[in-house]
């Protein structure tokens, strides 16, 4: 392992710095931005795209996660348990609306992880929680094509009742909701990839009002507004984000695994670099020679660690929130990793590097399990 690993590369480049996406793609005509290699105005673009014949696309990933959150957080109950889906902890992959040869099409391949919680209707009102993973939500899926992987944390024979309830009640409801996603996607964003033509008027994009007919501001007011907008855009940079979630199994006690993430000597062993760490609430840390840094937000001994987390080359001031939960089982410990506010488009890279630079080195250094 290198002594100072860089954990994040461009999503389209591998560790050797070579492009990973060699697929030839059709020409894409941007609708909302202009550059020297593309038409310099909407009017010019229309001349190059008669009848909406060429490809135009829109990235809809942020909207998709919001839609899944609004439509998949359902609940179910029977005489043995009550379960509700609380959050969409991961929505990763691609989601586009496109115009091709005058037709609006959807192109998406998304992985979803839904977090659920609930109670058993027994004498102790036992609490149960876990994840429902849908590995692929694809544009060509029929209702019966979806796969649902149900994970009940610290599962026992009694808690298995929650799994039965999810299969019987929640899974059919989720299948039905997912079938409505493509039409909702088109309804929300189809207008943004279609160029409308109106004889005698300048062409417009989607349903936006024609700029020529928009009310104008006095010249001085326009100048002031432009200056304010320019100043705001340079001082604040909004980062679109997503979330990732994974569970890893270690053949050790929760106490040992927890210590491995906060003890300086153990950190130095598996990161192959001297850490700078103050393992207390509000304490700062730096790993991998400063390539990873953040602050501890919550430490629940042997159970949970919550910390801010950022890579050195992320936008200045932007931090994700990393939550690691340690579930002690009979044969080992499950580490549940959830990272929120990951910059959009970097999810797979961050997830892969968490495995390569956290999980595998810990297992090989301390013998906490086989490396697959």
N, C-alpha and C positions, 0 to 999 in steps of 0.2 A: 504493500500500500504506500502511496506517496505520502511524504511528510506533511504537506500542506494542501490537502485536496480542495479543489474548487467545486462546490456542490451543485452549482446551477449553470447550465449552458443554455444557449438558445434552444427553444423547444424543437426546432427542426435540425439541430446539429447534435452529433454524438460526442463522446469523450475525446475522439481523435480530431474533432473540429470539422468533420466532413458532413455534408448535407445528407440527411436520412430520407428525405422525400424526393425521389427521382421521378415521380409520376408526372407525365406531361398533362398540363391542364389547359383548358380553352382560355382564350383571352377574356379577361374580366374588365368591364367598364365601370369605374367607380361613379356612384351617384352623388355623393356628398362631399367629395374632395377632388381637387384638381392637381395635376403635376405635369411636368414638361413632356413626359412620355405618353400622355393621354390627352384627349380633347380638352381644350382650354375653356370651354363653356358648355352649358347644357344644350344650346342650339347646335353647336358643332357636334356634340355627342349624338344628338338625334340623327344627324345626317349619316353618322357612322353606324347607327343601330336602327335601321328602318324596320317598322313593324315589330319591334321588340324581338328581333331575330337572334341577336348575340346574347351571350351570358351576362347577366347582372346578378350579384349576390349580396346578401346581408347576413352578417353574423348575429345570431339570436340567442347565444348562450346565456347571458344574464337574464333575459326575459324567460327562457325556458326554466331555469331554476326557480324563478318566482312563480311560474305557472304550476310546477310540480308541488311546491310548498302549499299553494292555495287549494290544490285539487286532490292531493294524495294523503293529506293529514286527516285520516278517518279513524273511527273507533268502532269496536264491536264488543258484544258481551253475550254470555250464555249463563247457565246455572253453575258453571265452574270457575269462570274467570271474566275479567273485564280488561280489554287491551285498547290502547289508543296510540296512533302514530303521532309523534310530537314534532319532529323536524326532519328535513331532508339534509342529512349531514354531508352528503357528497352528491354532486352532479357534475360529472366530468365527461369529456368527449367533444364532439362537434355537433353543431346545430345551425343549419343555414336554410334560408329561403332564397330561391333562385328563379330567374326568368330565362327561359330557353325556347326559342322558336315560337314566341308568343304565348307560351304556357308557363304558369306559375307552378313550381315544384318544390317539395321539401326534401332536404338531405340531412339526416341526422343519425348518429350512433352514440348513444349516451349510456353511461353506467350510473345507476342510482343506488344510494344507500339510505334507507329510511330508519330512523331511530324510533323504537317503541318502548312504552312503559305500561305498567298495569298492576293489578292485584288479583290474587287468587281468592275465591270465595270459600276460604277454609277458616278454621277457628283462629288462626294467627294472622289472617289477612296478609299473607306473604306477598311481598313486593317482587315483581319480575320485570326485567328489562332486557333489551337486546337490539339486534339489527335485522332488517329485511334488505337483502341485496338483490338488485335486478341487474344482472351483468350487462344486458344489452336491451336498450330501447331503440329500435331501428325503424326507419321510414317504411320498410317493406314488411313489417311484422303484422300478422293477423292476431286476433285476440288470444288464441291458444298457443302462440309462439313464445310468449314471455316466460322466463324462468325466474322463480323466486327462491332464493337461498335464505333460510330462516336460522338465525343464530340466537339462542337464549343464553345469556351470560350466567355462568355458574349453574348450569342446568342440573336439575334433580328430577326424580320421577314425578314429583308433584308439579314442578315448573313445566314439565312437558305438556301439561294441559294448555298452557298458553300457545304452544306451537300448534296444537290441534285446532284451537280457536282461530288462529291466524289463517290456517289452511282452509278452514270451512267458511269463514265469514269475510275476512279482509282480502284475501287473494282474489276471489271473484269480483269484489268491488274495485280493486286496483286494476284488474284487467279491463274492466268496462271504462274506467276513467282514462286509461292510457290510450284507448282507441279514439278518444276525442281530441287528443293532442294535435295531430296533424292539421285538422280543420281549424282549431284555435290558432295554430301557428300561422296559417295562411290568412285568416281573418285579421290578425293583429299586424302582420308585416308584409303581406302580399302587395299592398299598395306602394310600398317603398322600393320595389324592384321593377315596377312597371312604369314606363314613360307614357304619359297621356298626350294625345294630339288634339288640338282644338283649332279648327280653321280660323285664320285671321288673328290668332293670338300666339304669343310666345308659348312654347311647350312648358309643361310643368312636371314636376316629379311627384308621384303619388297623389295625395289629396291636398298638398300644400297650396296655399293661395299664390297666385301669380305675383311675382315680385314687382312687376310693373304697376300693378293695381294696389300695392300695399301703401298705407298712409306714410307720408314722409315726415321727418323731423326737421326743424330749422337747422341750417348748416352748422351753427355754433354748437347746438345741442348734440348733433351727430358727432362732431369732433370730440366733445367731452365724453360722450358715451363710448366712443371707440377707444379713447385713451384709457378710460376706466376699465373696459373689458380687457385691453391688452395687458394692463398692470395686473389684473386679477389672474389672467391665464398664466402669467410668468411666475406669480408668487404661490399659486396653488395648483397642484397636479393631482387630479382624481385618478385613483387606481381601481379598475374593475377587478373584482375578486371572485373566488370560488372556494370550495372546501374539499378536503380529502379525508378519508377514513379507512383504516386498515386494522386488522387484528393479527398479532404475531404470538406464536406459542414458544415458550422457553421452558426448558427442563430444569427448573430451579424454584426456590421459594420466592414469594412476592417480596419479602424483606431483602433478599440478596439482589434481586433485579432492581428494586427501588434504589438501593445503595449505589449500584453501578452507575446511576445517572447523576449522583450528587457528590460522590467521594472523589477528591482531586486525584488520588493515586490511581483509582480504577479508571477514571476518565482519561488520564494520561496513557494508560495501558491500551485502551481500545481505540482512542483517536490518534495514537502515535504522535501526539504533540502535547506540550504542557498547557493545561487549561488555566484560565483566570476565572475563578468561580467563588461566589459568596452565596451559599445555598441557604437562604432565608428569605422570607417575604420581603420584597422590595430590593433584594440583592441582585447584582448584575452578574453576567457570565459571558465568557468568550471561549469558543472552541475552534479547533482546526486552524490555529494561528490567526484568529480573528475573522475567518470567513463566515462563521456563525456567531451571532450575539443576541442577547435579549435580557429579560428581567424575570425573576420569579414572582408570580402573582399569588400562588397558593401551593402550600406543601402539606399534604395529609400523609403522615408517616406510613410507609409501606402500602399505601392505597392509591394516592393520586398526586401528580405533579402538573401544575398549570403555569405556563410561562409564555412571555412574548418571544418571538423568534423571527429572525430576519437573516437573509444572505447579504453579503457585502455589496453585491452589485444590484440589489433591488433599488427601486426609487427611494430617494432620500427620505428618511422619516417614516417609511412604511414598515409595519410589523404584522406578522401573522400571530395567531394565538394557538399554541400547541398544548393539547391536553393529553396526558398519558395516564391511563387508569390500569391498575395492576390487580387482576382477578386471580386469587389463589384457588387452584383446583386440586383434585386428588393426585394427578400425575404431573403437575407443573403449574406454571403461571401464564395466563393470557394477558398480553399487553395490548390494550385498546388505544390506538393512536387516532386522534382527531385534530386536524389542523384547519383552522378557519382563516378567512381573509388572505388566501394564497392568490397572488396576482394571476389573473385570468390567462390561460394559455400555458402556464408552467406546471400545472397539476401533475402530469405524468412524470415530468423530470424530477420534481421534488419527491414524489412518491418512490420512484426508482432509487433515488440517491439516499433516501431514508433507509431503504433496505441495504444498499451497498455500503453505506458509511456508518450506520447505526446497528442494524439488526445482525448482519453477518459478522462484523468484527467482534461484537459482544459475544456471540455464540462461539466463535473460534478461539477468542482470547481466554474465556473462562469455562469453556466446555458446557455451555448452557443449552446445547441442542445441536442437531444436525443441520448443516447448511445445504439447502436444496439448490 
